[in-house]
Structure formats: C-alpha cells, structure tokens
C-alpha cells in the first residue's frame, strides 16, 4: 500500500531539512547527514494506514517529515494502549533497533503522513559515526522515558474519579465514534472497577455524577461517552463535576 | 562493650565480579584501573536516601551490593516506584545525560554499598568511548521498555493482576533464595503497592487473599511463591 514518492522527493537532503534540529540528527556533521540522505527512502501514508505491525520483524526506522503517527500496543488482545504520538522530527523504531528485537508496537498514520525510512543495516552504520548521533539518541530515549515515567506516576496519584475518566478515555480510543459523536464503552462497571482497583458501588456513585453532568450516559446498561472534551478535563483534574 | 564501626575497604573495579556485565564492560584494563582510582565509595543504611528528586546530579552511582528503589513523589504525597536497582546496576545516569535535575529519588531498601564516579569522568567516557556510549544507549532502551510495560499494565490491568505482575517482576529481578521459592527481598506491603500503583490497604488485602488461596505464603515481610504458574495466570502474562 505504500506509495513511493517522486524521485525528486527521495533525494531530499537531510542537511537542509528544517526538522533536523528537532531530531536525533541535531549537531551531526554534514558527512553523517549525507550518509543518511543517500540511504533513506521517502514514503507517504494516508490517514489510517499502518506503518508498523506489532511483532513484525525490525526492518528500519522511520523519521516523520509531516503528519502525526499514533504508537500503541495491545490491539490483538483488544486492549489498545497509546504509548506516544510521533510528530515531525521524531524517529520511530529506535528502541526496537537497540533492543535488537521485533517491533513491539503498532504505528498508524492518524493524518496524511510523509516519512523518510532508514533501513536497518544503514542505520547501524550511521549510528557509529561519531558522538553527536549517540548523544542525539540518548537524549531522545531520555525524553521518552521521562514522558512515560511521569505518566506512571500521575496515573497512580490520581483520584479515583480522575483515574476513571482516564481509563474511559484510553478505552474509547479504540472504538469507532458513532455518527452523533458518542463513543460506546464495551466494559461493564465491574470490569472498570477492577481495572482501577475500586469497588463497583463507588464507581456507580461517580458514574451518576458523570451522567448528571452529561459526560456519559447509560443506554440499556451500555456505557456511552457523550462528552469527550469534558472527560479529558476531568482526567487531568481540571473538570469540576459538582 | 561498645560496638566498633568497621571501616570498609574500597573494592577496586578491576576485581569486581560484576564488571563483565556492568556498563563499564567495554573499557580496557588500564582504563578500568584509572576509573577505580578516581571513584569514591559509600555505605547507605537501609532507608537512607542516595539522591533526591529535584536535586542536581553530581555523578554516577554503581551498586556494589544491596538493593535500591527509584521512586517519584506525587503532589498528594503518594509514592510510585518506577524502577528497582540491584548489585551491578547504575543509577542516576539519566539526569547526567540530559543535564536536568534528578527525576526521582533513590532510597536504599537494605544496607547498600555504592561506588560513585564524578560527572566529568562519566561524560568524558561518553564522548570518547563509542562502545561505552552504545552500552548506555542500550541501558536507556531497556529502561524505556520497562517503563512502557509498567504504564500499559497500570492503565489496563486489574489490581489483582497488577499485584501478581509486581510479585513476578520482583522474583525475576531479585531472584529467589536458597529454598528456590522465597523472593530474595524484604519489601514492605506499601512498597509492593507502590510498584503495582495501588494503595497500601489494597496491597495488604490482595496479598492476604493470595496467601489464603495458597498461591503465595506470607512469612513476615518475606514472600514465598507456592504456585508460580497460577501467579502467572493471574498476572495474565501471555508472552
């Protein structure tokens, strides 16, 4: 499904790329950048298209030139979890490369995406070319760990109400939005209570608060999210319900 | 009789039995011995803090023995353990790399001996030894993987599953004692809850529940794994 772009685009020069300073290639010499330019391949993905399949054999890294890519896990178990969003200048697949393993995530284009792809063997040669690239890679990994560890810490600090909103949000991501903008949640209150580690009764109490505020609704025992924006605000502790 | 404090000898790096698996494994013998001459060495008592979240990093810590928890403190005072460290682990290197302050606090879980290398020595190794920096990149990638697994578990698994996963993680990380079933660590119920991302109360409740179902055996702070398979099933580890 990958559409290769015209040859003029394939030869776009990394040394002249305006995203260079926002990427791991910041501070790299022109010699290193030329090496990247020679070996990379340009490709485009349309909205919804899969760049990487979980457990697929590692074949190289993608550098995003345009658009946003969603990186997530667990689609097979029907428990999708978003790890991060790759934006222009970001590199996808770096961790798989270093851990020397298959891709451990899915990558899907959430709008029209343009990427430069660097094949595995070429990337291997490139990263041995001087300390600038190593420093870039370290910085990139540090930022990602910080981002995730902050989320770990915040998820455990949250009040049950905020955690509940967060869980609803994360579950809603995988579901298709129906015509009127509502999102179905395919989990029972009991299951949701188990995920958070609270009781069904307590969750029901929060749920009735939420429905009074028209954030969610119960249709035939099925939970429906009515107001994603409000829910997001509650999840970050800024939406007041009462 | 008054008990005398014994002065501890600094163990030389070249004689360290964990050298071959540590971050310094790629260095030559002479590099190792000059590294060893420039390091300092400290004993941290159980519960003592090695570095605090928000402080400026001065160097790299390498554990010679003992166990350490790396934890973050939330606004409401709830602690979350983000990583554990044991003999051979280096801690505090991420803040050095990014030039930021410490992201988390490191506290000794038991009496722990720690070697300390100054910031300039560490950064110099990074800039001049490509293999050393590659090893650091590998460490980062592995830390990232641990963190990603942790957040996925916390967002999606039941509290019981998370507690079982925390016990399995402890087993894998710290290993078992000579009886081949007791986890080689003495963490408090609160600590285990702080790994699984739940309250102390829930942690106690789930552990005693697992104890009742004879999946684990609680013996003071020690935890014995009686039914490893069942624990894995509860943790829902499919891969």
Boltz contact constraints between the chains, C-beta under 6 A:
constraints:
  - contact:
      token1: [A, 73]
      token2: [B, 152]
      max_distance: 6.0
  - contact:
      token1: [A, 79]
      token2: [B, 156]
      max_distance: 6.0
  - contact:
      token1: [A, 81]
      token2: [B, 152]
      max_distance: 6.0
  - contact:
      token1: [A, 81]
      token2: [B, 155]
      max_distance: 6.0
  - contact:
      token1: [A, 81]
      token2: [B, 156]
      max_distance: 6.0
  - contact:
      token1: [A, 83]
      token2: [B, 148]
      max_distance: 6.0
  - contact:
      token1: [A, 95]
      token2: [B, 141]
      max_distance: 6.0
  - contact:
      token1: [A, 95]
      token2: [B, 144]
      max_distance: 6.0
  - contact:
      token1: [A, 98]
      token2: [B, 137]
      max_distance: 6.0
  - contact:
      token1: [A, 98]
      token2: [B, 138]
      max_distance: 6.0
  - contact:
      token1: [A, 98]
      token2: [B, 141]
      max_distance: 6.0
  - contact:
      token1: [A, 99]
      token2: [B, 141]
      max_distance: 6.0
  - contact:
      token1: [A, 131]
      token2: [B, 127]
      max_distance: 6.0
  - contact:
      token1: [A, 134]
      token2: [B, 133]
      max_distance: 6.0
  - contact:
      token1: [A, 137]
      token2: [B, 137]
      max_distance: 6.0
  - contact:
      token1: [A, 138]
      token2: [B, 97]
      max_distance: 6.0
  - contact:
      token1: [A, 138]
      token2: [B, 137]
      max_distance: 6.0
  - contact:
      token1: [A, 141]
      token2: [B, 140]
      max_distance: 6.0
  - contact:
      token1: [A, 141]
      token2: [B, 144]
      max_distance: 6.0
  - contact:
      token1: [A, 142]
      token2: [B, 94]
      max_distance: 6.0
  - contact:
      token1: [A, 142]
      token2: [B, 97]
      max_distance: 6.0
  - contact:
      token1: [A, 142]
      token2: [B, 98]
      max_distance: 6.0
  - contact:
      token1: [A, 144]
      token2: [B, 144]
      max_distance: 6.0
  - contact:
      token1: [A, 145]
      token2: [B, 143]
      max_distance: 6.0
  - contact:
      token1: [A, 145]
      token2: [B, 144]
      max_distance: 6.0
  - contact:
      token1: [A, 145]
      token2: [B, 147]
      max_distance: 6.0
  - contact:
      token1: [A, 148]
      token2: [B, 147]
      max_distance: 6.0
  - contact:
      token1: [A, 148]
      token2: [B, 148]
      max_distance: 6.0
  - contact:
      token1: [A, 148]
      token2: [B, 151]
      max_distance: 6.0
  - contact:
      token1: [A, 149]
      token2: [B, 82]
      max_distance: 6.0
  - contact:
      token1: [A, 149]
      token2: [B, 147]
      max_distance: 6.0
  - contact:
      token1: [A, 151]
      token2: [B, 151]
      max_distance: 6.0
  - contact:
      token1: [A, 152]
      token2: [B, 82]
      max_distance: 6.0
  - contact:
      token1: [A, 152]
      token2: [B, 150]
      max_distance: 6.0
  - contact:
      token1: [A, 152]
      token2: [B, 151]
      max_distance: 6.0
  - contact:
      token1: [A, 153]
      token2: [B, 72]
      max_distance: 6.0
  - contact:
      token1: [A, 153]
      token2: [B, 80]
      max_distance: 6.0
  - contact:
      token1: [A, 155]
      token2: [B, 154]
      max_distance: 6.0
  - contact:
      token1: [A, 156]
      token2: [B, 80]
      max_distance: 6.0
  - contact:
      token1: [A, 156]
      token2: [B, 197]
      max_distance: 6.0
  - contact:
      token1: [A, 157]
      token2: [B, 74]
      max_distance: 6.0
  - contact:
      token1: [A, 157]
      token2: [B, 78]
      max_distance: 6.0
  - contact:
      token1: [A, 170]
      token2: [B, 155]
      max_distance: 6.0
  - contact:
      token1: [A, 194]
      token2: [B, 158]
      max_distance: 6.0
  - contact:
      token1: [A, 195]
      token2: [B, 158]
      max_distance: 6.0
  - contact:
      token1: [A, 197]
      token2: [B, 159]
      max_distance: 6.0
  - contact:
      token1: [A, 197]
      token2: [B, 198]
      max_distance: 6.0
  - contact:
      token1: [A, 197]
      token2: [B, 202]
      max_distance: 6.0
